[in-house]
Amino acid sequence: MTRLFGTDGIRGVANADLTPDLAYKVGRAGAYILGNGNESNTIIIAKDTRHSGDLLLTALASGMMSMGVDVIDLGVLPTPAVAYLTKKHNFMAGVVISASHNPFEYNGI
């Protein structure tokens, strides 16, 4: 397995390195860790316009919801908007599905 975790999250070629199964497991683990002692029970998720965004967002959200967390799909939004909304509304967390400047076949959480 290639190195997926870095300073900018988890990145890899969508549906090869960064699979729906991995996104689901990351969602479960993230919800478990963030759920301990957090007042909010809601995580917001947004994405960029890459074709793999829906696939990864659905898998990630499914993992989170399987742990009892509420998820709001914000659709396509820039990362700073997710950070702003997370803080303004005191959500448990905000997540963006994006690989920024990487080639289109890549994606990230």
C-alpha positions, 0 to 999 in steps of 0.5 A: 500500500502506498502512503495515503496519510499526509499533512493534507489528509488522505490522498490517492488515486480514487477507487484504486488507492483511495477506495470506498472501503477505506473511506467507509473505515475512515468515516467510522474511525473519525466518528468514533474518535470525534464522538467522545465528549463532543457536544455536537453529533453532526459532521458536515461534508463538502467536495470539489467537482471531481467525478469520484467525489460522490463515491467517496462522500457516500462511503465516508458518510455511511461510515460516520452514520453507522456510528450514530453521527448525523451527516450533512452533505453540503455539495460542492463548496471550497474548503474555507467555507467548510471551516467557517461553517463548522466553527460558526455552527459548532459542528462536530467536524467538517470534512472536504473531499478534494485533492486540491491541485493534484491530477483529476484521477486523485482525490482526498479526504 
